């Protein structure tokens, strides 16, 4: 059974800003789609845990911070930022 993935409005706004500024908008769209798919399928099996029940998932070129409510089968994406690459 899948989880319901919900991006809070602030995270949706952050994603829109990243998309607007991106040199490769398709890559941002594809990463967001992969994030939705991965979080819906197994939110505790992807990403890494952080303090206070938060988790982080890196799906280039995005990094999302989220929390999982197992009883509700719900994932809330709380924040998204553009991943920085080392050169």
Buried (B, 14 or more C-beta within 10 A) or exposed (E): EEBEBEBEEEBEEBBEEBBEEBEEEEBBEBBBEBBBBBBBEEBEEBBEEEEEEBBBBBBEBBBBBBBBEEEEEBBBBBBBBBEEEEE
